[in-house]
């Protein structure tokens, strides 16, 4: 498989390069609570700046409805980007309007600018290809070349991802190249033993990943909200815990398929059950077959894997050579229900091989719990795009860069 890289663009000195980043960071008001995606974009932006390019970064943030909203402005991102690059980053208060034109025209070799949120323009996400092409043409007018470096959006046919890559000489940035290398190692050439840890809220979000990876892995660990559908598939009562009843038969099918393939699916043997959802909730640990044997009966809800499960998961992870983890084990934002996620993260730091933290929630969890990015082999910025890659789906934002 081929992928056009930065080298394919030739000498960039004095040329304007539009870079599609994924700077969709979480904000508390105007305060960035996790700058991981900004940091992940630095390598490509620095490479282009040091090559003498005039760098025009573009990104979305949040889900505005095609019009400007102060809470989704990229202004705080521009400020943080300037701090991390240790250089001024000019910020345009629109995307293709007067401010953007003025900022772009003022750039000198090596300068970096950031344009306002792409999704303030409804054309960015239009379902009409000709409308997207029109917006892409406006963005293309700013540049001599285009670099796609937001892996988290390559599964979308959006103007800044797909049509813009066709409107200018285009290539993948360093972040996309790294993400692809890691994902290929997970799907095509994993070093054994290979363990996949899946959490998060819904089984339905992970069915494609389970189906595609099951023949490739040795062990599959199931935690998070999705574990209760697996427990229900074994006939256990799960009280008021998150349950997708319509997926129970599908889960039973995967359990049977895993047995046929000789893959071990490890389902929690205990859980932390709470009286309600909240930091002030009472909670107890119960065995998987006794989740309703609590003071709250069928109204209790599981909010984390239990300590015995955490120990078992940690042992399986630490003895693996390749580990991919997507989705927290519980409601890690509340300290009482963070231990399962903390145990999995700690175990990943001990892996003698490739450890990959995938998905925004997992990445946010490890940082919130005090771990450093350097403790893991790779922290993916891919989110849904990574999951679709692992499901074996085609990604238009990669195909347009020569990936097949």
C-alpha positions as CSV (number, residue, x, y, z in Angstrom):
1,X,0.0,0.0,0.0
2,X,1.3,3.5,-0.9
3,X,0.7,6.8,0.8
4,X,1.9,10.1,-0.5
5,X,4.2,11.6,2.2
6,X,5.6,15.0,2.8
7,X,8.6,14.2,0.7
8,X,6.4,13.9,-2.4
9,X,5.6,17.7,-2.1
10,X,9.3,18.6,-2.8
11,X,10.9,21.9,-1.7
12,X,8.3,23.8,0.4
13,X,10.4,27.0,1.1
14,X,8.3,30.0,0.4
15,X,5.2,27.9,-0.5
16,X,1.9,28.2,1.3
17,X,0.8,24.8,2.8
18,X,-2.7,24.2,4.1
19,X,-2.6,21.6,6.9
20,X,-5.8,19.8,8.1
21,X,-5.2,19.1,11.7
22,X,-7.4,17.5,14.3
23,X,-7.4,20.1,17.1
24,X,-10.8,19.1,18.5
25,X,-9.8,19.4,22.1
26,X,-12.1,19.3,25.2
27,X,-12.8,22.8,26.6
28,X,-14.1,23.9,30.0
29,X,-15.3,27.4,29.0
30,X,-12.2,28.7,27.2
31,X,-9.8,26.4,29.1
32,X,-8.3,23.4,27.3
33,X,-8.6,20.4,29.6
34,X,-6.5,18.0,27.5
35,X,-4.1,19.3,24.8
36,X,-3.1,15.9,23.6
37,X,-4.4,16.5,20.0
38,X,-2.5,19.8,19.8
39,X,0.7,18.1,20.9
40,X,0.1,15.3,18.3
41,X,0.0,17.9,15.5
42,X,3.3,19.6,16.5
43,X,5.7,17.3,14.6
44,X,4.1,18.1,11.2
45,X,3.7,21.8,11.8
46,X,7.3,22.1,13.0
47,X,8.6,20.1,10.0
48,X,6.8,22.4,7.5
49,X,7.8,25.6,9.4
50,X,11.4,24.5,9.5
51,X,11.3,23.8,5.8
52,X,10.4,27.4,5.2
53,X,6.7,26.8,4.3
54,X,4.0,29.3,5.2
55,X,1.8,27.1,7.3
56,X,-2.0,27.5,7.4
57,X,-3.5,25.1,9.9
58,X,-7.3,24.3,9.7
59,X,-9.4,22.2,12.0
60,X,-12.9,21.8,13.5
61,X,-13.8,21.9,17.2
62,X,-17.0,20.4,18.6
63,X,-20.3,20.2,16.8
64,X,-21.4,23.8,15.9
65,X,-24.4,23.8,13.5
66,X,-22.9,25.6,10.6
67,X,-22.6,29.0,12.2
68,X,-20.2,30.7,14.5
69,X,-20.5,30.0,18.3
70,X,-18.2,31.5,20.8
71,X,-17.9,28.3,22.8
72,X,-16.5,26.4,19.8
73,X,-14.0,29.0,18.8
74,X,-10.4,27.8,18.1
75,X,-9.0,31.0,19.7
76,X,-7.8,29.1,22.8
77,X,-6.2,26.5,20.6
78,X,-4.3,29.1,18.7
79,X,-3.0,30.5,22.0
80,X,-1.9,27.0,23.2
81,X,-0.4,26.2,19.9
82,X,1.7,29.3,20.1
83,X,3.0,28.3,23.5
84,X,3.9,24.8,22.4
85,X,5.6,25.9,19.2
86,X,7.3,28.8,21.1
87,X,6.4,31.0,18.2
88,X,3.6,33.4,17.4
89,X,0.5,31.8,15.7
90,X,-1.6,34.2,13.8
91,X,-5.4,33.6,14.3
92,X,-8.0,34.4,11.8
93,X,-11.5,35.0,13.2
94,X,-13.1,33.4,10.2
95,X,-12.3,30.6,7.8
96,X,-12.4,31.9,4.3
97,X,-13.4,35.5,4.9
98,X,-11.6,38.8,5.2
99,X,-9.8,37.9,8.3
100,X,-8.5,34.7,6.9
101,X,-7.3,36.4,3.7
102,X,-5.5,39.1,5.7
103,X,-3.8,36.6,7.9
104,X,-2.7,34.3,5.1
105,X,-1.4,37.2,3.0
106,X,0.7,38.5,6.0
107,X,2.6,35.2,6.5
108,X,6.3,35.0,5.9
109,X,8.4,31.9,5.4
110,X,8.2,29.6,8.5
111,X,5.2,31.4,10.0
112,X,2.2,29.4,11.3
113,X,-1.4,30.6,11.2
114,X,-4.7,29.0,12.4
115,X,-8.0,29.7,10.8
116,X,-11.3,29.7,12.7
117,X,-13.5,26.5,13.1
118,X,-14.2,24.9,9.8
119,X,-17.6,23.8,11.0
120,X,-18.7,27.4,11.3
121,X,-19.3,26.9,7.6
122,X,-22.1,24.5,6.7
123,X,-20.4,23.7,3.4
124,X,-17.7,21.8,5.3
125,X,-20.0,18.9,6.2
126,X,-22.6,19.3,3.4
127,X,-24.0,16.0,1.9
128,X,-23.8,17.7,-1.5
129,X,-20.5,17.0,-3.1
130,X,-20.6,20.1,-5.3
131,X,-21.1,22.3,-2.2
132,X,-18.2,20.7,-0.5
133,X,-16.1,21.2,-3.6
134,X,-16.9,24.9,-3.6
135,X,-15.8,25.3,0.0
136,X,-12.7,23.3,-0.7
137,X,-11.8,25.6,-3.6
138,X,-12.0,28.6,-1.3
139,X,-9.6,26.9,1.1
140,X,-7.3,25.8,-1.7
141,X,-7.0,29.4,-2.8
142,X,-4.9,29.9,0.3
143,X,-2.3,27.3,-0.5
144,X,0.2,25.8,-3.0
145,X,-0.1,22.3,-1.3
146,X,-2.2,20.4,1.2
147,X,-1.2,18.2,4.0
148,X,-3.7,16.0,5.7
149,X,-2.8,15.3,9.3
150,X,-6.0,14.8,11.2
151,X,-6.4,11.0,11.5
152,X,-9.5,11.5,13.6
153,X,-11.5,12.8,10.5
154,X,-10.2,10.6,7.7
155,X,-13.3,8.4,7.8
156,X,-15.4,11.5,6.8
157,X,-16.0,12.8,3.3
158,X,-15.8,16.4,4.3
159,X,-14.5,19.4,2.3
160,X,-11.3,19.9,4.3
161,X,-10.5,16.1,4.3
162,X,-11.5,14.8,0.9
163,X,-12.3,17.5,-1.7
164,X,-9.4,19.7,-0.6
165,X,-7.0,16.8,-1.0
166,X,-8.1,16.6,-4.6
167,X,-7.9,20.4,-5.2
168,X,-4.2,20.8,-4.4
169,X,-1.0,18.6,-4.5
170,X,-1.6,16.6,-1.3
171,X,0.2,14.3,1.1
172,X,-0.2,12.8,4.5
173,X,1.5,14.4,7.5
174,X,3.6,12.7,10.1
175,X,0.8,12.0,12.5
176,X,-1.2,10.1,9.9
177,X,1.8,8.1,8.8
178,X,2.5,7.1,12.4
179,X,-1.1,6.2,13.1
180,X,-1.2,4.0,10.0
181,X,2.0,2.3,10.9
182,X,0.6,1.4,14.4
183,X,-2.8,0.3,13.0
184,X,-1.1,-1.9,10.4
185,X,1.0,-3.5,13.2
186,X,-2.3,-4.2,15.1
187,X,-4.1,-5.7,12.1
188,X,-1.5,-7.2,9.8
189,X,1.6,-8.1,11.8
190,X,0.9,-8.1,15.6
191,X,3.5,-9.7,17.8
192,X,2.0,-12.5,19.9
193,X,0.6,-12.8,22.4
194,X,-1.9,-10.2,21.3
195,X,-4.5,-8.8,23.7
196,X,-7.3,-6.4,22.9
197,X,-9.1,-4.5,25.8
198,X,-12.5,-3.1,25.0
199,X,-14.6,-0.8,27.2
200,X,-16.8,2.2,26.9
201,X,-20.5,2.3,27.1
202,X,-22.0,0.3,24.2
203,X,-21.4,-3.1,22.7
204,X,-23.0,-1.9,19.4
205,X,-20.1,0.6,19.0
206,X,-17.5,-2.2,19.1
207,X,-19.2,-5.0,17.2
208,X,-17.3,-4.4,14.0
209,X,-14.0,-4.2,15.8
210,X,-14.7,-7.5,17.7
211,X,-15.7,-9.3,14.5
212,X,-12.7,-8.1,12.5
213,X,-10.1,-8.6,15.2
214,X,-11.4,-11.9,16.8
215,X,-9.4,-14.1,14.3
216,X,-6.2,-12.1,14.9
217,X,-6.1,-11.9,18.7
218,X,-5.3,-14.3,21.5
219,X,-7.2,-12.6,24.3
220,X,-10.1,-10.2,24.4
221,X,-10.9,-8.4,27.7
222,X,-14.4,-6.9,28.0
223,X,-15.0,-4.0,30.5
224,X,-16.9,-0.8,30.7
225,X,-20.6,-0.4,30.2
226,X,-20.5,-3.0,27.4
227,X,-19.6,-5.8,29.9
228,X,-23.2,-5.9,31.2
229,X,-24.5,-7.1,27.9
230,X,-21.9,-9.8,27.9
231,X,-22.9,-10.8,31.5
232,X,-26.6,-10.8,30.5
233,X,-25.7,-13.1,27.6
234,X,-24.4,-15.5,30.2
235,X,-27.7,-15.4,32.0
236,X,-26.7,-13.0,34.9
237,X,-29.0,-10.2,36.2
238,X,-27.4,-6.8,35.8
239,X,-29.9,-4.6,37.7
240,X,-30.1,-1.1,36.3
241,X,-26.6,-1.3,34.6
242,X,-26.2,-0.3,31.0
243,X,-27.7,-3.1,28.9
244,X,-28.3,-3.5,25.2
245,X,-30.9,-6.2,25.1
246,X,-31.0,-6.3,21.3
247,X,-27.3,-7.2,21.2
248,X,-27.5,-10.2,23.6
249,X,-27.8,-12.8,20.8
250,X,-25.0,-11.1,18.8
251,X,-22.8,-11.3,21.9
252,X,-23.6,-15.0,22.3
253,X,-22.6,-15.5,18.7
254,X,-19.2,-13.9,19.3
255,X,-18.7,-16.0,22.4
256,X,-19.3,-19.1,20.4
257,X,-17.1,-17.9,17.5
258,X,-14.3,-17.1,20.0
259,X,-14.5,-20.6,21.4
260,X,-14.3,-22.1,17.9
261,X,-11.2,-19.9,17.1
262,X,-9.5,-20.7,20.5
263,X,-9.6,-17.0,21.5
264,X,-10.1,-16.3,25.2
265,X,-12.8,-13.7,25.9
266,X,-12.3,-12.6,29.5
267,X,-15.6,-11.2,31.0
268,X,-15.5,-9.5,34.4
269,X,-16.0,-11.8,37.5
270,X,-16.9,-8.8,39.7
271,X,-18.1,-5.2,39.5
272,X,-18.5,-2.1,41.6
273,X,-22.2,-1.6,42.0
274,X,-23.6,1.8,43.0
275,X,-26.9,3.0,44.5
276,X,-27.1,5.7,41.7
277,X,-24.9,7.6,39.2
278,X,-22.9,10.2,41.1
279,X,-19.9,11.0,43.1
280,X,-21.9,10.7,46.4
281,X,-23.4,7.3,45.5
282,X,-23.0,4.4,47.9
283,X,-21.3,1.5,46.3
284,X,-20.2,-2.2,47.0
285,X,-18.3,-4.8,45.2
286,X,-20.2,-7.9,44.0
287,X,-19.4,-11.0,42.1
288,X,-20.7,-11.1,38.5
289,X,-23.5,-13.5,39.4
290,X,-24.6,-11.5,42.3
291,X,-24.9,-7.9,40.9
292,X,-28.5,-7.6,42.1
293,X,-27.6,-8.9,45.6
294,X,-27.1,-5.4,47.0
295,X,-29.2,-3.1,49.3
296,X,-30.6,-1.6,46.1
297,X,-31.6,-4.8,44.4
298,X,-32.4,-4.4,40.8
299,X,-32.0,-0.6,40.9
300,X,-28.3,-0.8,41.6
301,X,-26.0,-0.1,38.6
302,X,-22.5,-1.3,37.8
303,X,-20.1,1.6,37.3
304,X,-16.7,-0.1,37.2
305,X,-15.0,-3.5,37.0
306,X,-14.2,-5.0,40.4
307,X,-10.8,-5.6,41.9
308,X,-10.6,-9.3,41.1
309,X,-11.3,-8.5,37.4
310,X,-8.8,-5.6,37.4
311,X,-6.2,-8.0,38.7
312,X,-7.0,-10.6,36.1
313,X,-7.0,-8.0,33.3
314,X,-3.7,-6.6,34.4
315,X,-2.1,-10.0,34.4
316,X,-3.3,-10.7,30.9
317,X,-2.1,-7.3,29.6
318,X,1.3,-7.5,31.3
319,X,2.0,-11.0,29.8
320,X,1.2,-9.8,26.2
321,X,3.6,-8.5,23.5
322,X,0.9,-6.4,21.7
323,X,-2.0,-4.7,23.5
324,X,-4.7,-2.4,22.0
325,X,-7.0,-0.7,24.5
326,X,-10.2,1.2,23.6
327,X,-12.7,2.4,26.1
328,X,-12.5,3.0,29.9
329,X,-13.4,0.3,32.3
330,X,-15.8,2.4,34.3
331,X,-16.8,6.0,35.1
332,X,-13.2,7.1,35.6
333,X,-14.2,10.7,36.1
334,X,-15.5,9.8,39.5
335,X,-12.7,8.6,41.8
336,X,-14.8,5.7,43.4
337,X,-15.2,4.2,39.9
338,X,-11.8,4.9,38.4
339,X,-9.8,2.0,39.8
340,X,-10.5,-0.5,37.0
341,X,-9.4,2.0,34.3
342,X,-6.3,2.9,36.4
343,X,-5.3,-0.8,36.7
344,X,-5.6,-1.3,33.0
345,X,-3.5,1.8,32.3
346,X,-0.9,0.8,34.8
347,X,-0.6,-2.6,33.2
348,X,-0.2,-1.1,29.7
349,X,2.8,0.8,31.0
350,X,4.4,-2.5,31.9
351,X,4.0,-4.2,28.4
352,X,7.3,-5.4,26.9
353,X,6.2,-4.7,23.3
354,X,3.6,-2.4,21.7
355,X,1.0,-0.8,23.9
356,X,-1.6,1.3,22.1
357,X,-4.2,3.5,23.8
358,X,-6.9,4.1,21.3
359,X,-9.9,6.5,21.4
360,X,-10.5,9.9,22.9
361,X,-12.0,8.6,26.1
362,X,-9.2,6.3,26.8
363,X,-6.6,8.9,26.1
364,X,-8.4,11.4,28.3
365,X,-8.6,8.8,31.0
366,X,-4.9,8.0,31.2
367,X,-4.0,11.7,31.3
368,X,-6.7,12.4,33.9
369,X,-5.4,9.6,36.1
370,X,-1.9,11.1,36.0
371,X,-0.1,9.0,33.4
372,X,2.2,10.5,30.9
373,X,2.0,9.9,27.1
374,X,5.5,8.6,27.1
375,X,4.6,5.6,29.3
376,X,2.7,4.1,26.4
377,X,3.9,2.9,23.0
378,X,1.3,5.0,21.2
379,X,-1.7,7.1,22.1
380,X,-4.0,7.3,19.1
381,X,-5.8,10.4,18.1
382,X,-7.9,8.5,15.7
383,X,-11.1,7.9,17.7
384,X,-13.9,6.6,15.3
385,X,-11.5,6.6,12.4
386,X,-9.2,4.1,14.1
387,X,-12.1,1.9,15.0
388,X,-13.3,1.9,11.4
389,X,-9.8,1.0,10.2
390,X,-9.8,-1.9,12.7
391,X,-13.2,-3.0,11.4
392,X,-11.6,-3.2,7.9
393,X,-13.6,-0.3,6.4
394,X,-12.3,2.0,3.7
395,X,-11.5,5.5,4.8
396,X,-12.0,8.2,2.1
397,X,-9.6,10.6,3.6
398,X,-6.8,8.0,3.2
399,X,-7.8,6.8,-0.2
400,X,-7.6,10.3,-1.6
401,X,-3.9,10.3,-0.4
402,X,-3.1,7.2,-2.4
403,X,-3.9,4.6,0.3
404,X,-5.5,1.4,-1.0
